[in-house]
Amino acid sequence: MNNPVNQKEWHVVYTRSRAEKKVFTNLTQKNIECFLPLQKKLRQWKDRKKWVEMPLISSYCFVHINRKENDKVLQTDNVVCFITFEGKPAKIPQCQIDVLRRITAQNDFQVEVSRESFQPGKKVEILCGPLIGVQGELVSVRGKDRFIIRVEQIETAFCVEVPAEQLTVALETVCR
């Protein structure tokens, strides 16, 4: 039987503004497993355009730790606190981390992050493509069908444009 103190779980830390990459580097140097979802965005200045890697969720970094490592994480430069849900550090299921990894690994999706509280809608599953098997909630935004993957513990949703013909109604509500 696993000792709950030694059992590793995914949690979310809140970072200082624009310090996500520094936190990721500092945590990695402390041998703490962490995940910072990044996406490439085209940024334009007066004189040029440039592709830059930006955090998918600003001021958030995911850490895979046990209870003993909490203090080590909080003592890291630019880490403000753990994100809490119902008074306890929010636990993120491994399947949702896997979905985030799959989304950020694909460059052919435009990802839009929203912190809105979406009304429950139709549960759907992607039938083909790199996100095959991923389940989420379908909503219509500005006339386009969007596939929503909601991470309820941190009240964040990820919108990925998927053609309607690549979706089906989900029969079960399991992360894949």
C-alpha positions as CSV (number, residue, x, y, z in Angstrom):
1,M,0.0,0.0,0.0
2,N,1.3,3.4,-0.9
3,N,2.1,5.8,1.9
4,P,0.1,9.0,1.1
5,V,3.1,11.2,2.2
6,N,5.3,9.6,-0.5
7,Q,2.6,9.3,-3.2
8,K,3.3,11.8,-6.0
9,E,0.4,13.9,-7.4
10,W,0.1,16.7,-9.9
11,H,-0.5,20.2,-8.3
12,V,-0.6,23.7,-9.7
13,V,1.6,26.5,-8.4
14,Y,0.9,30.2,-9.0
15,T,3.9,32.1,-10.2
16,R,4.8,35.8,-10.3
17,S,3.8,37.5,-13.5
18,R,5.9,36.5,-16.5
19,A,8.1,34.2,-14.4
20,E,6.7,30.9,-15.5
21,K,9.8,29.8,-17.4
22,K,12.1,30.9,-14.6
23,V,10.0,28.8,-12.1
24,F,10.1,25.8,-14.5
25,T,13.9,26.1,-14.7
26,N,14.4,26.5,-10.9
27,L,12.1,23.6,-10.1
28,T,13.9,21.4,-12.7
29,Q,17.3,22.3,-11.1
30,K,15.9,21.2,-7.7
31,N,15.0,17.8,-9.4
32,I,11.3,18.4,-9.0
33,E,9.2,17.0,-11.9
34,C,7.2,19.9,-13.4
35,F,5.3,20.7,-16.6
36,L,4.9,24.1,-18.2
37,P,2.6,24.0,-21.2
38,L,3.9,26.3,-23.9
39,Q,2.6,27.4,-27.2
40,K,4.2,29.2,-30.1
41,K,2.6,32.6,-30.9
42,L,3.5,35.1,-33.6
43,R,4.3,38.4,-31.9
44,Q,4.6,41.6,-33.9
45,W,6.7,44.6,-33.0
46,K,7.0,47.8,-35.0
47,D,10.0,46.6,-37.0
48,R,9.5,42.8,-37.1
49,K,7.5,39.7,-36.4
50,K,8.8,36.8,-34.3
51,W,7.6,33.4,-33.2
52,V,7.9,33.1,-29.4
53,E,7.0,30.4,-26.9
54,M,4.5,31.6,-24.4
55,P,2.9,29.8,-21.4
56,L,-0.5,28.3,-22.3
57,I,-1.8,29.4,-18.9
58,S,-0.2,32.5,-17.6
59,S,1.2,32.4,-14.0
60,Y,0.6,28.6,-13.7
61,C,3.1,25.8,-13.5
62,F,2.3,22.1,-12.8
63,V,4.4,20.1,-10.3
64,H,4.4,16.3,-9.7
65,I,5.3,16.1,-6.0
66,N,4.6,14.3,-2.8
67,R,3.7,16.1,0.4
68,K,7.3,16.2,1.6
69,E,8.3,18.3,-1.4
70,N,5.6,21.1,-0.8
71,D,8.1,23.3,1.1
72,K,10.8,22.8,-1.4
73,V,8.4,24.0,-4.1
74,L,7.2,27.0,-2.1
75,Q,10.8,28.1,-1.3
76,T,11.5,28.3,-5.1
77,D,12.1,31.9,-6.4
78,N,9.0,33.4,-8.1
79,V,6.6,30.7,-6.7
80,V,3.8,32.5,-5.0
81,C,1.5,29.7,-3.7
82,F,-0.3,26.5,-4.5
83,I,-3.6,26.9,-6.3
84,T,-6.2,25.6,-3.9
85,F,-9.6,23.9,-4.5
86,E,-12.0,23.7,-1.6
87,G,-9.2,24.8,0.8
88,K,-6.7,22.1,-0.3
89,P,-4.0,22.2,-3.0
90,A,-5.7,21.4,-6.3
91,K,-4.9,17.9,-7.5
92,I,-4.8,17.5,-11.3
93,P,-5.4,14.0,-12.6
94,Q,-2.6,12.5,-14.7
95,C,-5.1,12.1,-17.7
96,Q,-5.6,15.9,-17.8
97,I,-1.8,16.5,-17.7
98,D,-1.5,14.0,-20.6
99,V,-4.2,15.9,-22.6
100,L,-2.3,19.2,-22.0
101,R,0.9,17.6,-23.2
102,R,-0.9,16.3,-26.4
103,I,-2.4,19.7,-27.1
104,T,0.9,21.6,-26.7
105,A,2.8,19.0,-28.7
106,Q,0.7,19.8,-31.8
107,N,1.5,22.9,-33.8
108,D,-1.4,22.6,-36.1
109,F,-4.0,23.6,-33.5
110,Q,-4.8,27.2,-32.5
111,V,-5.3,27.0,-28.8
112,E,-7.3,29.6,-26.9
113,V,-7.4,29.6,-23.1
114,S,-10.5,30.9,-21.3
115,R,-11.1,31.2,-17.6
116,E,-14.9,31.5,-18.1
117,S,-17.2,29.2,-16.3
118,F,-18.8,27.3,-19.1
119,Q,-22.3,25.9,-18.8
120,P,-22.4,22.1,-19.0
121,G,-22.9,21.0,-22.7
122,K,-22.7,17.9,-24.8
123,K,-19.8,15.6,-24.0
124,V,-17.9,14.7,-27.2
125,E,-14.9,12.6,-28.2
126,I,-12.5,13.4,-31.0
127,L,-12.6,10.6,-33.7
128,C,-9.4,11.2,-35.7
129,G,-6.2,13.3,-35.8
130,P,-3.5,13.7,-33.2
131,L,-6.1,14.2,-30.4
132,I,-8.0,11.0,-31.2
133,G,-9.9,9.7,-28.1
134,V,-9.8,13.0,-26.1
135,Q,-13.1,13.8,-24.5
136,G,-14.5,17.2,-23.6
137,E,-17.4,19.5,-23.8
138,L,-18.6,21.0,-27.1
139,V,-19.7,24.7,-27.2
140,S,-20.3,27.1,-30.0
141,V,-18.2,30.2,-30.0
142,R,-18.6,33.0,-32.6
143,G,-20.3,30.4,-34.9
144,K,-17.4,28.0,-34.9
145,D,-17.5,24.6,-33.3
146,R,-14.9,24.3,-30.5
147,F,-13.8,21.4,-28.5
148,I,-13.5,22.3,-24.8
149,I,-11.2,20.4,-22.4
150,R,-12.1,21.7,-19.0
151,V,-9.7,21.4,-16.0
152,E,-12.3,22.1,-13.3
153,Q,-9.8,22.2,-10.4
154,I,-8.2,25.4,-11.7
155,E,-11.3,26.7,-13.5
156,T,-9.6,26.9,-16.8
157,A,-10.8,25.6,-20.2
158,F,-8.8,25.0,-23.4
159,C,-10.5,25.6,-26.7
160,V,-9.2,23.7,-29.7
161,E,-10.9,24.1,-33.1
162,V,-11.9,20.7,-34.4
163,P,-14.2,20.2,-37.4
164,A,-17.6,18.9,-36.3
165,E,-17.3,15.8,-38.6
166,Q,-14.3,14.7,-36.4
167,L,-16.5,14.6,-33.3
168,T,-18.9,12.1,-31.8
169,V,-21.1,12.0,-28.7
170,A,-19.1,10.5,-25.8
171,L,-20.6,7.5,-24.1
172,E,-18.4,7.6,-21.1
173,T,-16.7,10.4,-19.2
174,V,-13.2,9.1,-18.8
175,C,-9.9,11.0,-19.5
176,R,-7.9,9.5,-22.2
